[in-house]
Amino acid sequence: MINISWNRFDNAVKKAALLYKDKTLSGVYGIPRGGLCLAVALSHYLKIELLETPYENCLIGDDIYDSGKTLEKYKNYKNSSYFVLI
């Protein structure tokens, strides 16, 4: 298990928000379970909607990129962006 501090989490969210602040996004979707905290934080920083399901042109977030199998399921959302914490 990988543990990060809340301070490090907040810093990563702030950096991600800077990367996406000028993009027009339909909202933020967090891949359950690990991406949910990340998506909530990003939606607050970016002041955009937290999505219950992913849409085209949204930001899709997850906590860990390991094998890539989880994100593979979300690759067909046109113009979407992806952010992974670790």
Residue frames as qw, qx, qy, qz and C-alpha x, y, z in Angstrom:
[[0.000, 0.889, 0.458, 0.000, 0.00, 0.00, 0.00],
 [0.392, 0.304, -0.008, 0.868, 1.21, 3.47, -0.88],
 [0.248, -0.803, -0.458, 0.288, 0.51, 6.23, 1.61],
 [0.324, 0.413, 0.044, 0.850, 0.81, 9.92, 0.93],
 [0.129, -0.360, -0.500, 0.777, 0.22, 12.80, 3.29],
 [0.214, 0.817, 0.524, -0.114, -2.75, 15.14, 2.94],
 [0.097, -0.802, 0.189, 0.558, -0.28, 17.94, 2.32],
 [0.233, -0.242, 0.756, 0.561, 1.21, 16.07, -0.64],
 [0.263, 0.524, 0.801, 0.122, -2.30, 15.23, -1.89],
 [0.095, 0.889, 0.287, -0.345, -3.32, 18.90, -1.73],
 [0.145, -0.645, 0.434, 0.611, -0.18, 19.99, -3.56],
 [0.272, 0.052, 0.851, 0.446, -0.83, 17.46, -6.33],
 [0.211, 0.713, 0.667, -0.042, -4.43, 18.64, -6.68],
 [0.002, -0.865, -0.011, 0.502, -3.30, 22.28, -6.91],
 [0.194, -0.417, 0.652, 0.602, -0.78, 21.40, -9.62],
 [0.257, 0.325, 0.864, 0.286, -3.39, 19.43, -11.56],
 [0.147, 0.829, 0.467, -0.270, -5.86, 22.30, -11.25],
 [0.060, -0.730, 0.279, 0.621, -3.27, 24.62, -12.79],
 [0.238, -0.116, 0.819, 0.509, -2.85, 22.23, -15.72],
 [0.089, 0.456, 0.843, 0.271, -6.58, 22.12, -16.46],
 [0.002, -0.581, -0.412, 0.702, -7.78, 25.58, -15.35],
 [0.199, 0.467, -0.263, -0.820, -7.92, 26.98, -18.89],
 [0.082, -0.072, -0.909, -0.402, -9.63, 23.95, -20.45],
 [0.611, -0.074, 0.014, -0.788, -13.37, 23.89, -20.96],
 [0.123, 0.056, -0.988, 0.076, -14.42, 20.66, -19.28],
 [0.549, -0.388, -0.492, -0.553, -17.87, 19.14, -18.85],
 [0.707, -0.623, 0.119, -0.313, -16.94, 18.12, -15.30],
 [0.056, 0.536, -0.822, 0.187, -14.72, 15.86, -13.25],
 [0.925, -0.136, -0.211, -0.286, -15.26, 12.12, -12.87],
 [0.216, -0.593, 0.747, -0.210, -13.44, 10.04, -10.27],
 [0.670, 0.099, -0.713, -0.182, -12.94, 6.36, -10.91],
 [0.747, -0.539, 0.134, -0.364, -14.36, 4.51, -7.89],
 [0.506, -0.772, -0.343, 0.172, -12.94, 4.09, -5.26],
 [0.614, -0.318, -0.012, 0.722, -9.54, 5.74, -5.28],
 [0.264, 0.293, 0.311, 0.865, -10.34, 8.46, -7.78],
 [0.212, -0.784, -0.553, -0.184, -13.32, 9.82, -5.87],
 [0.438, -0.734, -0.151, 0.496, -11.39, 11.95, -3.35],
 [0.391, -0.155, 0.373, 0.827, -9.22, 13.28, -6.14],
 [0.072, 0.502, 0.619, 0.600, -12.25, 14.15, -8.30],
 [0.289, -0.844, -0.445, 0.079, -14.02, 15.94, -5.45],
 [0.444, -0.608, 0.044, 0.657, -10.93, 18.02, -4.70],
 [0.301, 0.027, 0.501, 0.811, -10.37, 18.86, -8.38],
 [0.015, -0.679, -0.627, -0.380, -14.00, 19.83, -8.87],
 [0.334, -0.847, -0.276, 0.308, -13.69, 22.28, -5.97],
 [0.419, -0.459, 0.250, 0.742, -10.43, 23.80, -7.20],
 [0.190, 0.112, 0.619, 0.754, -11.64, 24.04, -10.80],
 [0.346, 0.319, 0.336, -0.816, -15.17, 25.09, -9.78],
 [0.499, 0.142, -0.598, -0.611, -16.76, 22.57, -12.13],
 [0.843, -0.183, 0.017, -0.506, -19.30, 19.83, -11.65],
 [0.275, -0.311, 0.906, -0.085, -18.46, 16.49, -10.05],
 [0.638, 0.162, -0.474, -0.585, -19.88, 13.87, -12.42],
 [0.776, -0.181, 0.512, -0.322, -21.56, 10.63, -11.44],
 [0.852, 0.242, 0.415, 0.208, -20.68, 9.12, -14.81],
 [0.349, -0.371, 0.377, 0.774, -17.99, 10.16, -17.28],
 [0.521, 0.781, 0.291, -0.186, -18.90, 12.23, -20.33],
 [0.653, 0.484, 0.128, 0.568, -17.09, 13.50, -23.38],
 [0.206, 0.683, -0.114, 0.692, -14.76, 16.38, -22.64],
 [0.644, -0.742, -0.012, -0.183, -14.45, 15.63, -18.93],
 [0.107, 0.634, -0.705, 0.297, -11.48, 15.19, -16.63],
 [0.926, -0.205, -0.286, -0.138, -11.17, 11.60, -15.44],
 [0.042, -0.703, 0.605, -0.371, -9.12, 11.04, -12.31],
 [0.921, -0.201, -0.333, -0.008, -7.80, 8.03, -10.47],
 [0.546, -0.797, 0.255, 0.021, -5.46, 7.50, -7.55],
 [0.489, -0.482, 0.669, 0.285, -2.92, 5.02, -8.96],
 [0.727, 0.544, -0.301, -0.291, -1.82, 4.02, -12.46],
 [0.617, -0.404, 0.675, 0.038, -0.46, 0.49, -12.21],
 [0.535, 0.084, 0.777, 0.321, -1.21, -1.91, -15.04],
 [0.141, 0.175, -0.360, -0.906, -3.38, 0.50, -17.01],
 [0.069, -0.316, -0.924, -0.202, -6.36, -1.87, -17.03],
 [0.006, 0.648, 0.588, -0.484, -8.61, 0.49, -15.08],
 [0.100, 0.607, -0.105, -0.781, -8.00, 3.53, -17.29],
 [0.075, -0.029, 0.831, 0.550, -8.34, 1.37, -20.41],
 [0.085, 0.554, 0.826, -0.063, -12.09, 1.21, -19.71],
 [0.029, 0.836, 0.298, -0.459, -12.34, 5.01, -19.96],
 [0.373, -0.265, 0.447, 0.768, -10.38, 5.66, -23.16],
 [0.213, 0.431, 0.718, 0.503, -13.39, 6.14, -25.44],
 [0.037, -0.861, -0.407, 0.303, -14.63, 9.45, -24.04],
 [0.523, 0.596, 0.191, 0.579, -13.83, 11.99, -26.77],
 [0.138, 0.726, -0.115, 0.664, -11.75, 15.01, -25.81],
 [0.715, -0.689, -0.097, -0.070, -11.45, 13.85, -22.22],
 [0.222, 0.690, -0.572, 0.384, -8.37, 14.42, -20.11],
 [0.874, -0.289, -0.385, 0.065, -6.89, 12.11, -17.52],
 [0.027, -0.723, 0.496, -0.480, -5.11, 12.76, -14.25],
 [0.872, -0.237, -0.418, 0.091, -3.60, 10.13, -11.97],
 [0.434, -0.873, 0.186, -0.123, -2.19, 10.95, -8.55],
 [0.489, -0.567, 0.647, 0.142, 0.49, 8.24, -8.40]]
